[in-house]
Amino acid sequence: VQLQASGGGLVQPGGSLRLSCVASVTGISINYMAWYRQAPEKQRELVASINSGGTTTYVDSVKGRFTISRGNAKNTVHLEMHSLKPEDAAVYYCNAVLFSQTYWGQGTQVTVSS
């Protein structure tokens, strides 16, 4: 299974971005999809997750600003990010769990700077 992430870029503080991730499977509902991020010299952290039932979780620092959602095809996951802060800058990684196997995307850079 390959995960293709897109949507990163440079945005000013207070701006918005939408990340998307597409898994190379069709006709299968992926149990769990998530976004992680890793800033320089920091550990990778779970930002948001969503399961096949639609239950979502968020790290406290993004609650109220980020929204994770699944696409209609169920092999995609999006992360809507609003009111971005400099501390949100990181490489964002898509993550999926399918049949107890964990998969990672290649990462997409989010830069928040004026």
C-alpha positions as CSV (number, residue, x, y, z in Angstrom):
1,V,0.0,0.0,0.0
2,Q,1.4,3.4,-1.0
3,L,0.2,6.7,0.5
4,Q,0.6,9.8,-1.6
5,A,0.3,13.0,0.4
6,S,-0.1,16.5,-1.1
7,G,-1.2,20.0,-0.2
8,G,1.7,21.3,1.8
9,G,3.3,24.7,1.2
10,L,4.2,28.1,2.6
11,V,1.4,30.1,4.3
12,Q,1.4,33.1,6.5
13,P,0.4,32.9,10.2
14,G,-3.3,32.8,10.4
15,G,-3.6,31.2,7.0
16,S,-5.1,27.9,5.9
17,L,-4.0,24.8,4.1
18,R,-5.6,21.5,3.1
19,L,-3.6,18.3,3.1
20,S,-4.8,15.3,1.2
21,C,-3.6,11.7,1.2
22,V,-4.6,8.9,-1.1
23,A,-3.9,5.3,-0.5
24,S,-3.3,3.0,-3.4
25,V,-6.1,0.6,-2.5
26,T,-9.7,0.5,-3.8
27,G,-12.7,-1.2,-2.6
28,I,-11.3,-1.6,0.9
29,S,-12.3,0.5,3.9
30,I,-9.1,1.4,5.7
31,N,-9.5,0.9,9.4
32,Y,-7.5,3.9,10.5
33,M,-5.9,6.9,8.9
34,A,-4.1,9.7,10.6
35,W,-1.7,12.7,10.1
36,Y,1.5,13.0,12.1
37,R,4.0,15.8,12.0
38,Q,7.6,16.2,12.8
39,A,9.4,19.5,13.3
40,P,13.2,19.8,13.2
41,E,14.8,18.3,16.3
42,K,11.4,17.2,17.6
43,Q,9.8,13.8,17.8
44,R,7.0,12.9,15.4
45,E,3.6,13.5,17.0
46,L,0.1,12.4,16.2
47,V,-1.9,15.4,15.0
48,A,-5.2,13.9,14.2
49,S,-6.8,10.5,13.4
50,I,-10.0,9.1,12.1
51,N,-11.2,5.5,12.1
52,S,-13.6,3.7,9.7
53,G,-16.5,4.7,11.9
54,G,-15.7,8.3,11.6
55,T,-14.4,8.8,15.2
56,T,-11.7,11.5,15.3
57,T,-9.0,12.5,17.7
58,Y,-6.8,15.6,17.8
59,V,-3.8,16.7,19.7
60,D,-4.8,19.5,22.0
61,S,-2.7,22.1,20.2
62,V,-4.8,21.8,17.0
63,K,-8.3,21.4,18.5
64,G,-10.7,23.9,17.0
65,R,-8.3,24.7,14.2
66,F,-7.8,21.4,12.3
67,T,-10.3,19.0,10.9
68,I,-9.6,15.5,9.7
69,S,-12.0,13.8,7.3
70,R,-12.3,10.8,5.0
71,G,-13.1,11.0,1.4
72,N,-16.1,9.3,-0.1
73,A,-13.9,6.6,-1.6
74,K,-12.6,5.8,1.9
75,N,-9.1,5.5,0.7
76,T,-8.4,9.2,1.2
77,V,-7.9,11.4,4.2
78,H,-7.8,15.2,4.4
79,L,-6.6,17.6,7.0
80,E,-8.1,21.1,6.9
81,M,-5.8,23.4,8.8
82,H,-6.9,26.9,9.8
83,S,-5.5,29.7,11.9
84,L,-2.0,28.3,11.3
85,K,0.7,29.2,13.7
86,P,4.5,29.1,13.3
87,E,4.6,26.2,15.7
88,D,2.5,24.2,13.2
89,A,5.4,24.2,10.8
90,A,6.6,20.7,10.2
91,V,6.7,17.8,7.7
92,Y,3.3,16.2,7.8
93,Y,3.0,12.5,7.3
94,C,0.0,10.5,6.3
95,N,-0.4,7.2,8.2
96,A,-2.8,4.3,7.6
97,V,-3.4,1.0,9.2
98,L,-4.8,-1.8,7.1
99,F,-5.0,-5.5,8.1
100,S,-2.8,-4.7,11.1
101,Q,0.0,-3.3,8.9
102,T,1.1,0.3,9.3
103,Y,1.9,2.4,6.3
104,W,3.5,5.9,5.9
105,G,3.4,8.5,3.2
106,Q,6.4,10.4,2.0
107,G,5.6,13.6,4.0
108,T,4.6,17.0,2.9
109,Q,6.2,20.2,4.1
110,V,4.1,22.9,5.8
111,T,5.9,26.2,6.4
112,V,4.2,29.0,8.4
113,S,6.0,32.2,8.1
114,S,5.4,35.8,7.3
